[in-house]
Amino acid sequence: MGAPEKLATSSNNSMQRVKVYRLNDDGKWDDQGTGHVTVDYLERSEELGLFVVDEEDNETLLMHRICSDDIYRKQEDTIISWRDSEFSSEIALSFQETTGCSYIWDHICNLQRNLHFDTIRNDSYHGANNELRELPAVELSTLPSILKVVVDGSVTDQLCVTELILHDQIFFRKLMDLFRVCEDLENKDGLHMIYKIVKGIILLNSPQIFEKIFSDELIMDIIGCLEYDMETPHVHHRNFLKDHVVFKEAIPIKDPLALSKIHQTYRIGYLKDVVLPRVLDESTLSSLNSMIHSNNGMVVTLLKDDTTFIKELFARLKSPTTSPDSKRNLVFFLQEFCTLSKSLQVVQQLRLFRDLVNEGIFSVITDILQSEDKKLVLTGTDILIFSLNQDPTMLRSYVSRQEGVPLLGLLVKGMLTDFGDDMHCQFLEIIRSLLDSFSSGGQVRQRDAIVEIFYEKHLDQVINVITSSCPPNGSKNSAKPEILMNICDLLCFCVLHHPYRIKCNFLLNGVVDKVLHLTKRKEKYLVVAAIRFIRTLISHNDEHLMSYIVKNNVFKPIVDAFISNGSRYNLLNSSVLELFEHIRKENIKTLLKYLIDTFWDELAKFDSLPSIQSLKLRYDQAQEHAANNQNNHTETRKRVDERGLEKEEEDYFNEDSDEEDSASASASMTRGSRIRTRPGPGVSNGSGGLVDYEDDEDDEDYKPPPKKQVEEDEGTLEFRLKRKLLAKKEETDIIKKRKLVGKTQTQTQTQKPKESVFATLCSTLSQTVLPSTTTTTTTTTTTSDNKSTNEENKSEESEAEKGVAQL
């Protein structure tokens, strides 16, 4: 029988959809086609190999003999690759399902592990059954021989037995017929012998044998054989499976393959967990778990590909005519369906859940959470957690919209509800995920909308549970300690992720004081939870928050709880000391001073503790440092005041010198205009010196070059502009002088001699530069006189420019 024929007759259970790739000479992977892979015998051979048959035309895409020398590699849970020695190239199988990849990988590993000892065609065997070529006939008298063949022998012998059992198509049918005969005759010895044979066959750990014995035709008889263990009391497993195990179809499943896989999966799990829990070894358990995982993936794939099935499921969930019992079964089915979908690849899981969201799964869960059935409510939260694990943005997007607002309220209500022994932290986990600040892009807007809704509508509801559950308001209807712990955890989470909400939502509404009511509870872990909330608050080191703590004496309940705890070394003691240690290390001066000034009389009795000693030492150091800073500040203030007075005086003198500069500048302008009117070629156009010098004989022939009239006109215009600006400056300076007269009376006396000096200087300058009335005089100056005169003019012009700049 050829390989394609064998593949056509083999069970669909072992078929897996794959793509075949071959590495070409250019180092690129060539797609050889898509088909289904299985492990089967090679044509006219007893060796096993991998066969891939095209899904369209049933042509053989790949036929590979599994060899112990080949190195197989599993990559990313969906790819198996190896080097084909026959074609000297790399081969890769890319699986559509992770379960299919695991299933084929287990086959290859088991075969390679067994082939390492010897091949099944090796003529030399080292066991007791080295000459065995066929199994003994299945009869009551040959049961001991069959048991010896199955149980005794080496690993190589067991491989040989496995192949013989698989080749004998009627072996199991004959064995089960013999079992029914022995059971009818109540032949205990024969039944016990058959039990050992079946157990030994299962321990051979062959996936092909598992496919046979877990089929619908053999499974019940196989379980019947395993009932006759002489070492344990007789248990009627078949009666339990037939009479007590009821297969409930919340919605009819029309695919026969899916139904077969569902039944087979349950029976494998029952055999693994109930019938043979003490007998199975680790490798056999792993193989059975792999079969269960593969079956689950196949069932979910078949159901999700059936669009009519999904639409009918949600139509019944949303229908108001659906009975409560039927709706309950539908919800449990939806939860199981989501759980089994974990067997799929991550991408396929995400696609599946997006399809469920499009069908309205969140609106269905909103309706479920309003049920009075607490188990049904917890089932709904399980589905929500599954959605968060897939893609939290889909749930956030729904809750941030108007139709999703009631869902957030139901989640808060569920967190505050007592679910008895079945209570878990699912509600807290979902709320924290919705309020999580680690978002990006469009998720930030969704998160902000959810945060706004929570603080506006639900924060007061959460805080009221604390106040109603603590003395003096506490009563028999107070919340359970577990609920109060969840509330504290949620508040700490909010402080860490939404610090901008502390002032407006925690301080103004008195949330801090209400949380500290927990310090009056008798449960010490609730007191520690309240302290942990305060510790989370002060970690932000906000000055407004510190002032609030001091003003409202927030630490009083904490210190009282610490004092009442006494010298007992417990979690309460450690949490308070850690709070004090944080204040000391971070050097929060406001709280440091507040603690010592307010509570040192109570804390002094614990000064033997290192944390209390360090706290007091840091307080003393802070006080000493503050005193030193005060002294330094006083001295610095005095110096600043003195320098300020000197600065005012200096500004005053600078203003006077500006006026004198303007006066001298105007005098220079007048002098310059007069000099330009003098006739005669020997007259210097520059300004003269302060004193007239006698002419030197050596300089009689010297004639300085005349300046251009354009330069004189430009200089005259510049001086006129500066004079106008200085005139405006004089008006403002007079006002300033009047204001400073009362403050600087003593300074004016010392100033008068200076003013007289400047006046004398100005009069001397004016007398020197004024020209003689006679126009016939010709004065010849030396080169040194001209230079000194030019320098004086430049200095006067610079002084005038300073005045303009100050203005």
C-alpha positions in Angstrom: 0.0 0.0 0.0 1.4 3.3 -1.0 1.9 6.3 1.2 -0.9 8.4 -0.3 -3.3 5.4 0.1 -2.3 5.0 3.7 -2.8 8.7 4.3 -6.2 8.6 2.8 -7.3 5.8 5.1 -5.6 7.2 8.2 -7.6 9.0 10.8 -8.1 12.8 10.4 -7.0 13.1 14.0 -3.4 13.0 13.0 -3.7 15.4 10.1 -2.2 18.9 10.6 -2.2 21.8 8.1 1.3 23.0 7.2 3.3 24.9 4.6 6.4 23.2 3.2 9.5 25.3 2.5 12.8 24.3 1.0 16.0 26.4 1.2 17.4 27.1 -2.3 21.0 27.8 -3.4 20.4 31.6 -3.0 19.7 31.2 0.7 15.9 31.9 0.3 13.0 29.7 1.3 10.9 28.4 -1.6 7.2 27.7 -0.9 6.5 24.1 -2.0 2.8 24.2 -1.2 0.2 23.7 1.5 -1.0 20.4 2.8 -1.5 18.1 5.8 1.2 16.3 7.6 1.1 13.0 9.4 3.5 10.3 10.6 3.1 7.0 8.8 5.0 4.0 7.5 7.0 4.4 4.4 6.0 2.4 1.3 7.1 -1.3 1.5 9.0 -0.5 4.7 8.6 -0.8 8.4 10.2 2.6 9.0 8.2 5.6 9.9 8.3 8.9 8.1 6.7 12.3 7.6 4.2 12.7 4.8 2.7 15.9 3.5 -0.2 15.6 1.1 -1.4 18.7 -0.9 -4.8 19.8 0.4 -6.2 20.4 -3.1 -5.1 17.6 -5.3 -3.8 15.0 -2.7 -0.4 15.0 -4.3 2.6 14.1 -2.1 4.5 17.3 -1.3 7.0 15.7 1.1 8.1 12.2 2.1 10.8 12.1 4.7 12.1 9.1 6.7 12.6 10.0 10.3 16.2 9.1 11.2 18.0 9.0 14.6 21.0 10.9 13.1 19.0 13.9 11.8 18.9 17.0 13.9 15.4 18.4 14.1 14.7 22.0 15.4 11.6 23.5 16.7 11.3 27.3 16.3 8.7 29.7 17.6 6.2 26.9 18.5 5.0 26.6 14.9 8.1 25.7 12.8 10.0 22.4 12.6 13.1 22.3 10.4 15.9 19.9 9.6 18.5 19.1 6.9 17.4 16.5 4.4 20.4 14.3 3.6 18.7 12.9 0.5 18.4 16.3 -1.3 21.2 18.0 0.7 18.9 21.0 1.5 17.1 22.5 4.5 13.4 21.6 4.9 10.9 23.5 7.1 7.3 22.8 8.0 5.3 25.9 9.1 2.3 24.8 11.1 -1.0 26.7 11.2 -1.7 25.6 14.8 0.8 25.4 17.7 -1.0 22.3 18.8 -0.3 20.6 15.5 3.3 21.5 15.7 3.6 20.1 19.3 1.8 17.0 18.3 4.2 16.2 15.4 7.2 17.3 17.4 6.3 14.8 20.1 6.1 12.0 17.5 9.5 12.9 16.1 11.1 13.0 19.6 9.6 9.7 20.7 10.7 8.0 17.5 14.2 9.4 17.7 14.6 8.5 21.3 13.7 4.9 20.5 15.7 4.8 17.4 18.9 5.7 19.3 19.0 2.2 20.6 18.5 0.4 17.4 16.4 0.5 14.2 13.4 -1.7 13.9 14.9 -3.4 10.9 18.0 -4.4 12.8 18.4 -8.2 12.9 20.3 -8.3 16.1 18.3 -7.7 19.3 19.7 -7.7 22.8 16.4 -8.5 24.6 14.5 -11.6 25.4 12.3 -11.2 22.4 15.0 -10.8 19.7 13.5 -13.5 17.5 9.9 -12.1 17.9 8.3 -11.5 14.5 4.6 -11.6 15.5 2.5 -11.4 18.6 1.0 -14.6 20.2 -2.6 -15.4 19.3 -5.1 -13.6 21.5 -6.5 -16.4 23.6 -7.2 -17.0 27.2 -4.3 -19.5 27.4 -1.8 -17.1 25.7 -2.5 -14.2 28.0 0.7 -14.8 30.1 2.8 -14.9 26.9 1.3 -11.6 25.6 1.9 -10.0 29.1 5.5 -11.1 29.0 6.0 -9.7 25.5 4.4 -6.4 26.4 5.9 -5.8 29.8 9.3 -7.5 29.8 12.2 -6.6 27.6 14.3 -3.6 26.8 13.3 -0.4 25.1 14.1 -1.9 21.7 11.9 -4.8 22.5 9.1 -2.4 23.4 9.5 -0.6 20.1 9.2 -3.9 18.3 6.0 -4.7 20.3 4.6 -1.3 19.4 5.1 -1.9 15.7 3.6 -5.4 15.9 0.5 -4.1 17.7 0.0 -1.3 15.2 0.4 -3.8 12.3 -2.1 -6.2 13.7 -5.4 -4.5 12.9 -7.5 -6.9 14.8 -5.4 -7.2 18.0 -7.4 -4.8 20.1 -10.7 -6.2 18.8 -9.8 -9.7 19.8 -8.5 -8.6 23.2 -11.7 -6.7 24.0 -13.8 -9.7 22.9 -11.8 -11.9 25.3 -12.3 -9.3 28.0 -16.0 -9.4 27.7 -15.9 -13.2 27.8 -13.9 -13.2 31.0 -16.2 -10.6 32.5 -19.2 -12.7 31.7 -17.6 -15.8 33.2 -16.3 -13.7 36.1 -12.8 -15.0 35.5 -10.9 -12.8 37.9 -7.4 -14.2 36.9 -8.1 -13.5 33.3 -9.5 -10.0 34.0 -6.5 -9.2 36.1 -4.1 -10.4 33.4 -5.9 -8.3 30.8 -5.7 -5.3 33.1 -1.9 -5.7 33.2 -1.7 -6.1 29.4 -3.7 -2.9 28.8 -1.7 -0.9 31.3 1.5 -2.1 29.7 0.3 -1.1 26.3 -0.6 2.4 27.5 2.9 2.7 29.1 4.4 2.0 25.7 3.6 5.7 25.2 2.9 5.5 21.5 0.7 8.3 20.0 -0.5 5.9 17.3 -1.7 3.4 19.9 -3.4 6.3 21.8 -5.3 7.2 18.7 -6.6 3.6 18.5 -7.5 3.0 22.2 -9.2 6.4 22.7 -11.4 6.0 19.6 -15.2 5.8 20.2 -15.2 2.0 19.4 -12.6 1.0 22.0 -12.5 3.6 24.8 -15.3 2.2 27.0 -13.9 -1.4 26.9 -10.4 -0.1 27.6 -11.7 1.7 30.7 -13.5 -1.5 31.6 -10.3 -3.4 31.5 -8.6 -0.9 33.8 -11.3 -1.4 36.5 -9.9 -4.8 37.5 -6.8 -3.7 39.5 -6.4 -6.3 42.2 -4.5 -3.8 44.4 -7.4 -1.3 44.6 -11.1 -1.7 45.3 -13.2 -2.2 42.2 -14.6 1.0 40.8 -17.3 1.0 38.1 -15.9 3.7 35.9 -18.1 2.7 33.0 -21.3 3.1 34.9 -20.2 6.6 36.0 -19.4 7.6 32.5 -22.7 6.2 31.1 -25.1 7.2 33.8 -23.7 10.3 35.6 -21.7 12.0 32.9 -24.1 14.0 30.8 -23.0 15.9 27.7 -24.8 19.2 27.8 -25.0 21.1 24.5 -25.8 24.8 25.4 -26.1 25.2 21.6 -26.2 22.3 19.1 -22.8 21.4 17.6 -23.4 20.1 14.1 -19.8 19.2 13.2 -19.3 15.4 13.9 -15.5 15.8 14.1 -15.8 18.5 16.7 -18.2 16.3 18.8 -15.8 13.3 18.5 -12.9 15.4 19.7 -14.8 16.8 22.6 -15.8 13.3 23.8 -12.3 11.9 23.3 -10.7 14.8 25.2 -13.0 14.2 28.2 -12.2 10.5 28.3 -8.5 11.0 28.1 -8.7 13.5 31.0 -10.8 11.0 33.0 -8.3 8.2 32.4 -5.4 10.4 33.2 -6.8 11.9 36.4 -9.1 9.2 37.8 -8.3 5.8 36.4 -4.5 5.7 36.3 -3.2 8.7 38.3 -0.7 6.5 40.2 0.4 4.4 37.3 1.4 6.8 34.5 4.9 8.0 34.3 6.0 11.5 33.3 6.6 10.9 29.6 3.1 9.2 29.2 1.5 12.1 31.1 3.2 14.5 28.8 1.9 12.7 25.7 -1.7 12.6 27.0 -1.6 16.3 27.8 -0.3 17.0 24.3 -3.3 15.1 22.9 -5.7 17.1 25.0 -4.1 20.3 24.0 -4.2 19.4 20.3 -7.9 18.3 20.6 -8.9 21.6 22.2 -7.2 23.6 19.5 -9.0 21.6 16.8 -12.4 22.0 18.5 -12.1 25.8 18.9 -10.8 26.1 15.3 -13.8 24.1 13.9 -16.3 26.1 16.0 -14.8 29.6 15.3 -14.8 28.9 11.5 -18.5 28.2 11.7 -20.0 31.7 11.5 -23.5 30.5 12.0 -22.6 28.9 15.3 -21.1 32.1 16.8 -24.1 34.2 15.6 -26.6 31.8 17.0 -24.7 31.7 20.3 -24.9 35.5 20.8 -28.5 35.7 19.5 -29.6 33.3 22.3 -27.5 35.2 24.9 -29.2 38.5 24.0 -32.7 37.1 23.6 -35.1 38.1 26.4 -37.0 34.9 25.8 -34.1 32.7 26.8 -34.8 30.9 30.1 -32.5 31.5 33.1 -31.1 27.9 33.1 -30.4 28.0 29.4 -28.8 31.4 29.7 -26.6 30.1 32.5 -25.4 27.2 30.4 -24.7 29.5 27.5 -22.5 31.7 29.8 -20.6 28.7 31.0 -20.1 27.5 27.5 -18.8 31.0 26.5 -16.3 30.9 29.3 -15.2 27.4 28.4 -14.9 28.4 24.8 -12.7 31.4 25.7 -10.5 29.2 27.9 -10.0 26.6 25.2 -9.0 29.3 22.7 -5.7 29.6 24.6 -4.7 26.5 22.6 -4.6 28.7 19.5 -1.8 30.9 18.3 -1.7 34.4 19.8 -2.7 36.0 16.4 -5.6 33.7 16.0 -6.7 34.3 19.7 -6.8 38.0 19.0 -8.8 37.5 15.8 -11.2 35.3 17.6 -11.8 37.8 20.4 -12.3 40.7 18.0 -15.0 38.6 16.3 -16.6 38.1 19.7 -16.4 41.9 20.4 -18.1 42.6 17.1 -20.9 40.2 18.1 -21.4 42.2 21.4 -19.6 40.2 24.1 -19.2 43.3 26.4 -22.9 44.1 26.4 -23.6 40.4 27.2 -21.2 40.6 30.1 -22.8 43.8 31.4 -26.1 41.9 31.5 -24.4 39.0 33.3 -22.9 41.2 36.0 -26.4 42.3 36.9 -27.5 38.8 37.7 -28.3 37.7 41.3 -26.4 34.4 40.7 -23.0 35.1 42.2 -21.3 32.2 40.4 -22.6 33.6 37.1 -21.2 37.0 37.9 -17.8 35.6 38.7 -18.0 33.7 35.4 -18.5 37.0 33.6 -15.4 38.5 35.3 -13.4 35.5 34.1 -14.4 36.3 30.5 -13.4 40.0 31.1 -10.0 39.0 32.4 -9.6 36.9 29.3 -10.3 39.9 27.2 -7.8 42.0 29.1 -5.1 39.4 28.5 -5.8 39.5 24.7 -6.1 43.3 24.1 -7.0 45.7 26.9 -7.7 48.5 24.4 -10.9 46.9 23.3 -12.4 46.9 26.8 -11.2 50.4 27.5 -12.7 51.6 24.2 -16.1 50.1 25.2 -16.1 51.5 28.8 -15.1 55.0 27.6 -18.2 55.2 25.4 -21.6 56.1 26.8 -23.0 52.5 26.5 -20.0 51.2 28.5 -20.4 53.5 31.5 -22.7 51.1 33.4 -20.1 48.3 33.1 -17.6 50.3 35.2 -20.2 50.9 37.8 -21.0 47.1 38.0 -17.3 46.3 38.4 -17.0 48.7 41.3 -20.2 47.3 42.8 -18.8 43.8 42.4 -15.6 44.7 44.2 -17.7 45.9 47.2 -19.9 42.8 47.2 -19.4 39.8 49.5 -19.2 36.7 47.3 -18.5 34.3 50.3 -15.9 31.7 49.9 -15.7 32.2 46.1 -14.7 35.8 46.4 -11.5 36.7 44.4 -9.8 39.8 43.2 -11.0 39.7 39.6 -12.9 43.0 40.0 -9.9 44.8 41.5 -7.7 43.5 38.6 -10.1 44.7 35.9 -10.5 48.1 37.5 -6.8 48.6 37.9 -6.3 47.6 34.3 -8.8 50.2 33.1 -7.3 52.9 35.3 -3.7 52.1 34.3 -1.6 55.1 33.4 0.8 53.3 31.2 -1.0 54.0 27.9 0.0 55.6 24.7 -1.6 57.1 21.6 -5.4 56.9 21.5 -5.4 54.8 24.7 -4.6 58.0 26.7 -7.9 59.6 25.8 -9.8 56.5 26.6 -8.0 56.1 29.9 -8.6 59.8 30.8 -12.3 59.4 30.1 -12.5 56.3 32.4 -10.5 58.0 35.1 -12.9 61.0 35.0 -15.9 58.7 35.3 -14.4 56.8 38.2 -13.5 59.8 40.3 -16.7 61.6 39.7 -19.2 58.7 40.2 -17.5 55.9 42.2 -14.8 57.2 44.5 -17.2 58.4 47.1 -19.0 55.1 46.9 -15.8 53.3 47.7 -14.8 55.6 50.6 -18.3 55.3 52.1 -17.8 51.6 52.5 -14.7 52.3 54.7 -16.5 54.8 56.9 -19.5 52.6 57.4 -17.3 49.6 58.3 -15.2 51.3 61.0 -15.9 52.4 64.5 -18.1 54.2 65.6 -20.2 53.5 62.5 -19.3 49.9 62.2 -22.1 47.4 62.5 -23.0 43.8 61.7 -23.5 44.9 58.1 -20.0 46.2 57.7 -17.9 45.0 54.8 -15.6 42.1 55.1 -11.9 42.7 55.8 -11.0 41.3 52.3 -13.1 44.0 50.7 -11.5 46.8 52.8 -8.1 45.5 51.8 -9.0 45.6 48.1 -10.2 49.2 48.6 -6.9 50.2 50.2 -5.0 48.5 47.3 -7.1 50.4 44.8 -6.5 53.8 46.5 -2.8 53.2 46.7 -2.9 52.4 43.0 -4.8 55.6 42.3 -2.3 57.7 44.2 0.6 56.2 42.3 -0.9 56.5 38.8 -3.0 59.7 39.3 -1.0 62.1 41.5 -2.6 65.1 40.0 -5.9 63.9 41.6 -4.5 64.1 45.2 -5.5 67.7 45.9 -8.9 67.8 44.3 -10.1 64.3 45.1 -8.3 63.1 48.2 -7.6 66.2 50.2 -10.6 68.4 49.6 -13.0 65.5 50.1 -11.4 64.3 53.3 -10.4 60.9 51.9 -7.2 60.7 53.9 -9.0 61.1 57.2 -11.6 58.6 56.3 -9.1 55.9 55.3 -7.3 56.4 58.6 -10.5 55.2 60.3 -9.2 51.7 59.5 -6.6 52.2 62.3 -9.5 51.7 64.7 -10.2 48.2 63.4 -9.1 45.2 65.3 -7.5 43.5 62.3 -3.9 44.6 62.3 -3.5 44.0 58.6 -6.1 46.7 57.9 -4.2 49.1 60.1 -1.1 48.3 58.1 -3.1 48.9 54.9 -4.1 52.4 56.1 -0.4 53.2 57.0 0.7 51.9 53.6 -1.8 54.4 52.0 -0.2 57.3 53.9 3.2 56.1 53.0 2.2 56.1 49.3 0.9 59.6 49.7 4.0 61.2 51.2 6.2 59.6 48.6 5.2 62.4 46.2 6.8 65.0 48.6 4.3 67.7 47.8 4.4 70.8 49.9 0.6 71.3 49.8 0.1 67.8 51.0 2.6 68.2 53.8 0.9 71.3 55.0 -2.4 69.4 54.9 -0.9 66.6 57.0 0.4 69.1 59.6 -2.7 71.2 59.7 -5.1 68.2 60.2 -2.8 66.3 62.5 -3.0 63.3 60.1 -0.3 61.3 61.9 -2.2 61.1 65.2 -4.1 57.9 64.5 -0.9 56.3 63.2 1.1 57.3 66.3 -1.7 56.1 68.6 -1.8 52.7 66.9 2.0 52.5 67.2 1.9 53.4 70.9 -0.9 50.9 71.6 1.0 48.2 69.8 3.7 48.6 72.4 7.0 46.8 72.1 5.5 43.9 70.0 7.6 43.4 67.0 5.1 42.7 64.2 4.1 44.1 60.8 2.4 47.1 62.3 5.6 48.1 64.2 7.7 47.6 61.1 5.4 49.6 58.8 5.3 52.7 61.2 9.1 52.6 61.6 9.6 52.4 57.9 7.3 55.4 57.5 9.5 57.4 60.0 12.7 56.1 58.2 11.4 57.4 54.9 10.7 60.9 56.4 14.2 60.9 57.8 16.0 59.7 54.7 14.1 62.0 52.4 14.6 64.9 54.9 11.0 66.0 54.7 11.5 68.9 57.1 7.8 69.8 57.5 6.9 66.3 58.7 10.1 65.9 60.7 9.4 69.1 62.7 5.7 68.1 63.0 6.5 64.6 64.3 9.0 65.7 67.0 7.2 68.8 68.1 3.8 67.0 68.4 4.5 63.5 69.4 8.0 63.3 71.0 6.5 62.9 74.4 4.8 59.7 73.3 7.7 58.5 71.1 10.4 59.2 73.7 9.7 55.8 75.4 10.8 54.1 72.1 14.0 56.0 71.8 16.0 52.8 72.2 14.9 51.9 68.6 17.4 53.0 66.0 14.8 54.5 63.7 13.5 56.8 66.5 17.0 57.8 67.5 17.9 58.7 63.9 14.6 60.6 63.6 15.4 62.8 66.7 19.0 63.3 65.6 17.9 64.5 62.2 15.5 66.9 63.8 18.2 68.3 66.0 20.5 68.8 63.0 17.7 70.5 61.1 17.1 72.9 64.0 20.8 73.7 64.3 21.1 74.3 60.6 18.0 76.5 60.6 19.5 78.7 63.5 22.8 79.1 61.6 20.9 80.0 58.4 18.9 82.7 60.4 22.1 84.3 61.7 23.7 84.3 58.2 20.5 85.7 56.8 20.6 88.6 59.3 24.2 89.5 58.5 23.5 89.3 54.8 20.5 91.6 55.1 22.6 94.2 56.8 25.2 94.1 54.1 22.6 94.3 51.4 21.0 97.4 53.1 24.4 99.1 53.3 25.2 98.4 49.7 21.8 99.6 48.7 22.5 103.0 50.3 25.9 103.2 48.6 24.2 102.4 45.3 21.7 105.2 45.7 24.5 107.7 46.4 26.5 106.4 43.5 23.5 106.8 41.2 23.0 110.3 42.5 26.6 111.4 41.7 26.4 109.7 38.3 23.3 111.8 37.5 25.1 115.1 38.4 28.1 114.3 36.3 25.7 113.7 33.3 24.4 117.2 33.7 28.0 118.6 33.8 28.9 116.5 30.7 25.9 118.0 28.9 27.0 121.5 29.8 30.5 120.9 28.6 29.3 119.3 25.4 27.1 122.4 24.7 30.1 124.7 25.3 32.2 122.6 22.9 29.5 122.9 20.2 29.4 126.7 20.7 33.2 126.9 20.5 33.4 124.7 17.5 30.9 126.9 15.6 32.9 130.0 16.4 36.2 128.5 15.3 34.7 127.6 11.9 33.9 131.4 11.3 37.5 132.4 11.7 39.1 133.5 8.4 42.7 132.9 7.4 44.5 130.0 6.0 46.7 129.5 9.0 43.9 129.1 11.6 43.4 125.7 13.0 39.9 124.3 12.7 40.4 122.2 15.9 39.8 123.4 19.3 42.6 125.2 21.1 44.3 124.3 24.4 43.5 125.6 27.8 46.4 128.1 27.7 47.9 129.9 24.7 51.5 128.9 24.1 54.1 131.0 22.3 54.8 130.1 18.8 57.9 128.1 18.1 60.2 129.3 15.4 60.6 125.7 14.1 56.8 125.5 13.5 56.4 128.7 11.6 56.3 127.0 8.2 53.9 124.2 9.4 50.5 124.5 7.9 48.0 121.8 9.0 45.7 120.4 6.3 42.2 122.0 6.4 39.2 119.8 7.4 36.4 119.3 5.0 33.3 121.3 5.5 31.1 118.2 5.3 32.8 116.7 8.4 32.3 120.0 10.3 28.6 120.0 9.4 28.1 116.4 10.5 29.8 117.1 13.8 27.6 120.2 14.4 24.4 118.1 13.7 25.5 115.3 16.1 26.1 117.8 18.9 22.8 119.4 18.4 20.9 116.1 18.6 22.8 115.1 21.8 22.0 118.5 23.3 18.3 118.0 22.8 18.4 114.6 24.4 20.4 115.9 27.3 17.9 118.6 27.8 15.1 116.1 28.3 17.3 114.1 30.6 17.9 117.1 32.8 14.1 117.4 33.5 13.9 113.8 34.9 17.2 114.3 36.8 15.8 117.3 38.6 12.8 115.3 39.8 15.1 112.5 41.1 17.3 115.0 42.8 14.3 116.5 44.7 13.3 113.0 45.9 16.8 112.3 47.2 17.3 115.6 48.9 15.7 114.5 52.2 17.8 111.3 52.3 21.2 112.8 51.3 21.4 116.1 53.3 24.8 115.1 54.6 26.0 114.3 51.1 25.2 117.7 49.6 27.8 119.5 51.6 30.6 117.3 50.3 29.1 117.7 46.8 29.4 121.5 46.7 33.2 121.7 46.4 32.8 119.2 43.5 30.2 121.3 41.8 32.4 124.4 42.2 35.3 122.5 40.6 33.2 121.4 37.6 31.9 125.0 37.3 35.4 126.4 37.3 36.5 123.8 34.8 33.6 124.7 32.5 34.3 128.4 32.7 38.0 127.9 32.0 37.1 125.8 28.9 34.7 128.4 27.6 37.2 131.2 28.1 39.9 129.3 26.4 38.0 128.3 23.3 36.3 131.7 22.8 38.0 133.5 19.8 39.4 137.0 19.8 37.2 139.8 18.4 39.9 140.9 16.0 39.7 139.0 12.7 43.2 139.8 11.6 45.1 137.8 14.2 46.6 134.6 12.9 47.6 132.0 15.4 49.9 129.2 14.5 49.8 126.2 16.8 52.3 123.5 17.0 51.7 119.9 16.3 51.5 119.0 20.0 48.9 121.7 20.6 46.7 120.3 17.9 46.8 116.8 19.3 45.9 117.9 22.8 43.1 119.9 21.4 41.7 117.0 19.4 41.9 114.7 22.4 40.0 117.2 24.5 37.2 117.3 21.9 37.0 113.5 21.7 36.7 113.2 25.5 34.0 115.9 25.6 32.1 114.0 22.8 32.3 110.7 24.7 31.0 112.3 27.8 28.0 113.6 25.9 27.4 110.2 24.4 27.3 108.7 27.9 24.6 111.1 28.8 22.5 110.0 25.8 23.0 106.3 26.7 21.9 106.9 30.3 18.8 108.6 29.1 
